[in-house]
Amino acid sequence: MPDRVMDVSVVQVDPEDREALRAWSVPSRTSFLQPAPTPQALEDRQHEVRGHRLTAVRDTVAGEDRVVATLRSFDSELTLPGAGPVGVDAISTATVLPTHRRRGLLSRMLTADLDRAREAGHAFAALIALEAPIYGRFGFGAATRATSLVVDNARLAFRPDAPAATGSLEFVPPGRTDELAAVHDAARRARPGGLLRDATWWEAAGRRGEGRWLGPRGHAVLHRDADGTPDGYAAYDVTDDAVGRVPNGTVHLRDLTATTPAAYRALWEFTASIDLVRVTRAADRPVDELLPHLLVDPRAVQTGPVDDFLWLRVLDVPGALAARRYLGCGTLVLRVEDPLGLAGANVRLHVAPQRCGADGWVCAEVTTTDAEPDVVLPVGELGSLLLGGTSAVALRRAGRIAATPAAAWTLETLMAAPEQPWCPTWF
Ligand SMILES: CC(C)(COP(=O)(O)OP(=O)(O)OC[C@H]1O[C@@H](n2cnc3c(N)ncnc32)[C@H](O)[C@@H]1OP(=O)(O)O)[C@@H](O)C(=O)NCCC(=O)NCCS
């Protein structure tokens, strides 16, 4: 085994410096099994990472100073149950070249970034894990899940009691993303797990092309309500797989977001009724998708595997528990254990009806305490529970949290939310 202690330097890379960005991008793409970036891909990447923090680990290889590991992070916002968005440290592009793996470079970059984020006042960090076993040891827990759908367009008939589609639809030219961004912003604020897509994100999305949000055959369609206000959009690519002269096209739905059930219905109805198309495929959809409930034949929609999407790392336990609101009531002492020593705490979570808002959500009182805990849980499991997408009862049965069945059930009811957390935003 190679020596784990290496004489390397850790530096920050300016994303505006095209040559430095190229030196940073080549090894990260190698680690992700991608080819070196073309000039166009590098230009697109520069738009994507504008303003982000880019870390590079450099080592002397064959007498040259080379980047061997990368990490990227930026400030974003995450929607919690019953509450507005909170700041989150979004982490991405964690890569280590195969020649330098398993010598502690990821650990070094990641813990430095988490330390910095906690110092900056973030209660959360988040990432999307390429492989599920990597990030638990760093205190992350899977907090949102997503699935894929395959819709047989010919069988997509809406029930008579489904919300009626009364608005209008229009194609949106590439680069014009302001109304799409406004719809997404309203939607992501309304659902746990929603992540901010800032101007940088939309600017990059507007640059359609291979490997982008939408490919060269992509389209974005905006829905307006009867008053002309945008309330939903669908973004999709198409492939035309005609068999002989028999049309057999597929719509690959990249993004469908709506702020009303009527707009949601209209957009599904639209994408599933495009001429020459037989099938609609959608990725990164919520696990409690509304569509099957609207249909005469719910089996027109086949659901694919359910996988974790957003992983959450709590950096401040009292701050994180107080930042969301609750629908149930109850009191628990939680001992949160953090092997990295960043956020461990013994806290009393008290959710009482007197603190209930007009909307039914209750603010918690969170205090540190020396009292004996009702629940002992690792910080990663707290990250999994906080958005309401993971069952505390299941975690207890799996041996991942220590609690009586009654305490686990209280925790489960406190953490529950009316909708499953959903994050369809890659970063
Ligand atoms: C995943 C990756 C970043 C790990 O980097 P690394 O520098 O080898 O990681 P470290 O040496 O810091 O490993 C820290 C610990 O995590 C474990 N670990 C690292 N990668 C792992 C993986 N893919 N699966 C399971 N455990 C893993 C290590 O075994 C080590 O455990 P130990 O402390 O008990 O020995 C690197 O292998 C890589 O770039 N892979 C391809 C790209 C990728 O998957 N990136 C992640 C994007 S989300």
The ligand as an SDF file (V2000), in Angstrom:
LIG
                    3D

 48 50  0  0  0  0  0  0  0  0999 V2000
  -14.3290    8.5800   -4.2040 C   0  0  0  0  0  0  0  0  0  0  0  0
  -12.9820    9.2810   -4.1580 C   0  0  0  0  0  0  0  0  0  0  0  0
  -13.1950   10.8150   -4.2330 C   0  0  0  0  0  0  0  0  0  0  0  0
  -12.3010    8.8980   -2.8280 C   0  0  0  0  0  0  0  0  0  0  0  0
  -11.1040    9.6480   -2.6670 O   0  0  0  0  0  0  0  0  0  0  0  0
   -9.9010    9.0890   -1.7630 P   0  0  0  0  0  0  0  0  0  0  0  0
   -8.8960   10.1700   -1.6450 O   0  0  0  0  0  0  0  0  0  0  0  0
   -9.4740    7.7750   -2.2560 O   0  0  0  0  0  0  0  0  0  0  0  0
  -10.6360    8.9240   -0.3530 O   0  0  0  0  0  0  0  0  0  0  0  0
   -9.8850    8.8330    1.0590 P   0  0  0  0  0  0  0  0  0  0  0  0
   -8.5460    8.1930    0.8880 O   0  0  0  0  0  0  0  0  0  0  0  0
   -9.9190   10.1530    1.7250 O   0  0  0  0  0  0  0  0  0  0  0  0
  -10.8660    7.8280    1.7880 O   0  0  0  0  0  0  0  0  0  0  0  0
  -11.4320    8.0760    3.0530 C   0  0  0  0  0  0  0  0  0  0  0  0
  -12.1600    6.8400    3.4920 C   0  0  0  0  0  0  0  0  0  0  0  0
  -13.2930    6.6320    2.6200 O   0  0  0  0  0  0  0  0  0  0  0  0
  -13.2230    5.3280    2.0460 C   0  0  0  0  0  0  0  0  0  0  0  0
  -13.6950    5.4290    0.6550 N   0  0  0  0  0  0  0  0  0  0  0  0
  -13.2200    6.2530   -0.2760 C   0  0  0  0  0  0  0  0  0  0  0  0
  -13.8880    6.0660   -1.4320 N   0  0  0  0  0  0  0  0  0  0  0  0
  -14.7700    5.0790   -1.2160 C   0  0  0  0  0  0  0  0  0  0  0  0
  -15.7160    4.4180   -2.0280 C   0  0  0  0  0  0  0  0  0  0  0  0
  -15.8710    4.7400   -3.3260 N   0  0  0  0  0  0  0  0  0  0  0  0
  -16.4650    3.4550   -1.4780 N   0  0  0  0  0  0  0  0  0  0  0  0
  -16.3070    3.1170   -0.1720 C   0  0  0  0  0  0  0  0  0  0  0  0
  -15.4130    3.7180    0.6520 N   0  0  0  0  0  0  0  0  0  0  0  0
  -14.6520    4.6740    0.1320 C   0  0  0  0  0  0  0  0  0  0  0  0
  -11.7630    4.9510    2.1020 C   0  0  0  0  0  0  0  0  0  0  0  0
  -11.6010    3.5680    2.0920 O   0  0  0  0  0  0  0  0  0  0  0  0
  -11.3240    5.5690    3.3810 C   0  0  0  0  0  0  0  0  0  0  0  0
  -11.6830    4.7520    4.4700 O   0  0  0  0  0  0  0  0  0  0  0  0
  -10.6750    4.5010    5.6940 P   0  0  0  0  0  0  0  0  0  0  0  0
  -10.4210    5.8550    6.2940 O   0  0  0  0  0  0  0  0  0  0  0  0
  -11.4160    3.5640    6.5790 O   0  0  0  0  0  0  0  0  0  0  0  0
   -9.4350    3.9190    5.0960 O   0  0  0  0  0  0  0  0  0  0  0  0
  -12.0680    8.8450   -5.3380 C   0  0  0  0  0  0  0  0  0  0  0  0
  -11.8530    7.4720   -5.2720 O   0  0  0  0  0  0  0  0  0  0  0  0
  -12.6430    9.1960   -6.7070 C   0  0  0  0  0  0  0  0  0  0  0  0
  -12.3620   10.2700   -7.2220 O   0  0  0  0  0  0  0  0  0  0  0  0
  -13.4840    8.3070   -7.2880 N   0  0  0  0  0  0  0  0  0  0  0  0
  -14.0900    8.5400   -8.5880 C   0  0  0  0  0  0  0  0  0  0  0  0
  -15.0020    9.7730   -8.5960 C   0  0  0  0  0  0  0  0  0  0  0  0
  -16.0360    9.7220   -7.5000 C   0  0  0  0  0  0  0  0  0  0  0  0
  -16.6830    8.7230   -7.2570 O   0  0  0  0  0  0  0  0  0  0  0  0
  -16.1920   10.8540   -6.7970 N   0  0  0  0  0  0  0  0  0  0  0  0
  -17.1900   11.0230   -5.7790 C   0  0  0  0  0  0  0  0  0  0  0  0
  -18.1860   11.9790   -6.3390 C   0  0  0  0  0  0  0  0  0  0  0  0
  -19.5970   12.1420   -5.3290 S   0  0  0  0  0  0  0  0  0  0  0  0
  1  2  1  0
  2  3  1  0
  2  4  1  0
  2 36  1  0
  4  5  1  0
  5  6  1  0
  6  7  2  0
  6  8  1  0
  6  9  1  0
  9 10  1  0
 10 11  2  0
 10 12  1  0
 10 13  1  0
 13 14  1  0
 14 15  1  0
 15 16  1  0
 15 30  1  0
 16 17  1  0
 17 18  1  0
 17 28  1  0
 18 19  1  0
 18 27  1  0
 19 20  2  0
 20 21  1  0
 21 22  1  0
 21 27  2  0
 22 23  1  0
 22 24  2  0
 24 25  1  0
 25 26  2  0
 26 27  1  0
 28 29  1  0
 28 30  1  0
 30 31  1  0
 31 32  1  0
 32 33  2  0
 32 34  1  0
 32 35  1  0
 36 37  1  0
 36 38  1  0
 38 39  2  0
 38 40  1  0
 40 41  1  0
 41 42  1  0
 42 43  1  0
 43 44  2  0
 43 45  1  0
 45 46  1  0
 46 47  1  0
 47 48  1  0
M  END
$$$$
